[in-house]
Amino acid sequence: MITGWIYLCGGLSIVFVVMIFLFVFKEAFPLLREYSISAFLTGTLWAPTEQPEKFGLVPLLLSSVMVTLGAVVIAIPLGLMTAIYLAEIAPARIRDILKPAVELLAAIPSVVLGFFGVTVLAPFLAQTLKLDIGLSMLAGSITLAFMAVPTIATISEDALSSVGKDLKQGSLALGATRWETIRRVGVPAAFSGIMASIMLGIGRAIGETMVVLMVTGSGVGDSLKGIMTEPLQAFRWVFSAYGEICNTITATIASDMGEAVVGSAHYHALFLLGVVLFVITFIINLVADAALRKGHLQQ
Amino acid sequence: MSTPATTLLRSANTTSRQNYEKLMFGVMGLGAVCVVIPMVYIFVTLFIGGIGKVLTPGFLTEIPSRGSTQGGIGPQIGGTIALMIGTIVLALPLGISAAIYLTEYAGKNALTRAIRMAIVNLAGVPSIVHGLFGLGLFVYLLGAWMDKISGFSSLDPPQNFWGRPTLLWGAATLAILVLPIVITATEESLKTVPRSFREGSIGLGATKWQTIWKVVLPAALPGILTGTILAIGRAAGETAPIILVAAVGYKTNFAPIPPLYEPVVALPYHLFYVVTEVARATPALQYGTALTLLLIVFGMNLVAIILRTRLRNARRW
């Protein structure tokens, strides 16, 4: 009997992943009967309270992607430098303090980071960059970067540390400096692990709710509207968009769910956003997992 | 073969390469500093802003008053502890069993590969999607069904008892969210128990289950404990899922022990609530709430880190 229980629990993770998808999809599906999927995928307006209701994914997806991109641009260099420093350079004494510190950074609850973003970062940005209100896409990106850094740093560090000693020693014996060894041997050998860490960092940032809910404000900024009306001229608006407010997929789900009447089109639309989010992160995770596996096979 | 000129050239080259190395090492170190400094800054800011409030007598025990602008955060701490306990009570048996399956029973086949992939993906599901799942499955399906069979929904007027956000649904949703943490930590820990332990036990005539229960699990216990503490710490700080399935910003009646069937007030949601909804909340109150939450989560993680370091140094085999 106990063995039966163990076997049952063994498969539980599969059951949960499948159930999460099925249940979120089940609650999303009724929307597709009254609202066309192409209008959802290409609509540039999210206005659930207007008549007729508009459920356009584009502004939300664009916000999520841009906030995440901003976060990743900050987090990749910081995360990789930390990983290289931890894995190859830091003396044991510093590493023993720095590594737990990075893990602690990962443990800060997102709502606390969001609070910090609202009370300290946003006013600071408003003052230095002369923004109307500091709550902006940029504030979201910076705060999210600190959630992605630990992911990138710890997984890349693992990958760098597990590069075979023989490779590194061979390089050093040929007269390469330690830096040249890191640059030409360590990083290339750990490349798939590093890519996986970046993918997982992206996954963490795009799925994060509280930070963007609190820090990026609420609404669609003029620059975002500009990008959507003239996609070919997008470069004109991209930078100013980071100084303006936005609504990401996650923040919309969290903030709208309280107002949506159960069983209404709005309610189903929020679950459909959940399906979109699930699919995006699922793909990111599969790719990252494949990269990690490839890295392990090579070593 | 080497003329003075080439020796000089080579050494110059070497020096510049070594200088470059020093420069790049410095740059990498700077990157690490850029990660740590903001973290220290965040902690110090919250500490200075909140410690006065946290040390105010009654703040950690009293109930909020005057629309959450005065009073303490006692019920919120209680609600968070209740969520943590509920989560771990549900997640631990499932997670440990799943890990036992993976290390002791699973063969090298497609099913095992699929399970591992599922664990990775479960860990990557955004927390808000976990919340949507909990809302769809627990609140609106299971809860509504429980109301129906227990007759609450056929009362006049119909009563919504389980079919609403409650402590139980919060714990259940968070349990699924932390499950990958428990499974991974337990599995790591089980793997470090040497084969010889299992072979010795089997050789003495113990069954497979007796071996797992009496030999393998006790040897792996400290590692499992570390994973458990990390999972509880994660559950304590999660906000997005409990917005959907468990939490309310304010209640009119605060029971000393929050009942399973009622919406619950909890620290992370309370922080969000006093920052975004309560217009007249003082900064001291906000910082105090944030610091309390941060201290609880950091406390858990520090214990786990110390436990793990001790463990690594004091392994008996």
Interface residues (C-beta under 8 A of the other chain):
Chain A: I2 T3 W5 I6 Y7 L8 C9 G10 G11 L12 S13 I14 F16 V17 M19 I20 F23 V24 K26 E27 P77 L78 G79 L80 M81 T82 I84 Y85 L86 I89 A90 L98 P100 A101 V102 E103 L104 L105 A107 I108 P109 S110 V111 V112 L113 G114 F115 F116 V118 T119 V120 F146 V149 A153 T177 R178 W179 E180 R183 L200 G203 I206 G207 E208 T209 M210 L213 M214 T250 I253 A254 M257 G258 V262 L270 F271 G274 L277 F278 T281 F282 I284 N285 L286 A288 D289
Chain B: R17 Q18 Y20 E21 M24 F25 V27 M28 G29 L30 G31 A32 C34 V35 V36 P38 M39 I42 T45 L46 P93 L94 S97 A98 I100 Y101 L102 E104 Y105 A106 L111 A114 I115 M117 A118 I119 V120 N121 L122 A123 G124 V125 P126 S127 I128 V129 H130 G131 L132 F133 L135 G136 L137 Y140 L141 I176 L179 P180 I183 W209 G233 R234 A236 G237 E238 T239 A240 I243 L244 P268 Y269 L271 F272 V275 T276 P283 Q286 A290 L293 L294 V297 F298 N301 L302 I305
